[in-house]
Amino acid sequence: MKRLQLVEVLVVNALLIPLLVLITQNYALRMAYWGRPGDGFTATMTRYPFFFITSAVKGATRLPGILSVDWQQVVLVVLVVADAVYAWSARKGAHLHEPSPVAE
């Protein structure tokens, strides 16, 4: 059973970590889009718990962004929770297999 749990958490990590990298690269590309030479816009990203707003400013012109789900934070929380549950269950399983002290 322990090996199965380890394989499960490794598969989850193998899927979520590359997904987290792709999301981070997507955010970098969004910010770079507004910073193209010749456009003159300055991009800003305001982050909130599980949400963000990307907006752009060029002099007096302001392009407001819309509230979007921050998938980077969502995936990171799922990754941490999955690893914590595995660590907790592995620790709990280790305690179940320890010999109990015998009352004298």
Secondary structure, DSSP 8 states (H G I E B T S, - for coil): -HHHHHHHHHHHHHHHHHHHHHHHHHHHHHHHHHT-TTT--EEEEEEETTEEEEEEEETTEEE---EEE-HHHHHHHHHHHHHHHHHHHHHHHHHHTS------
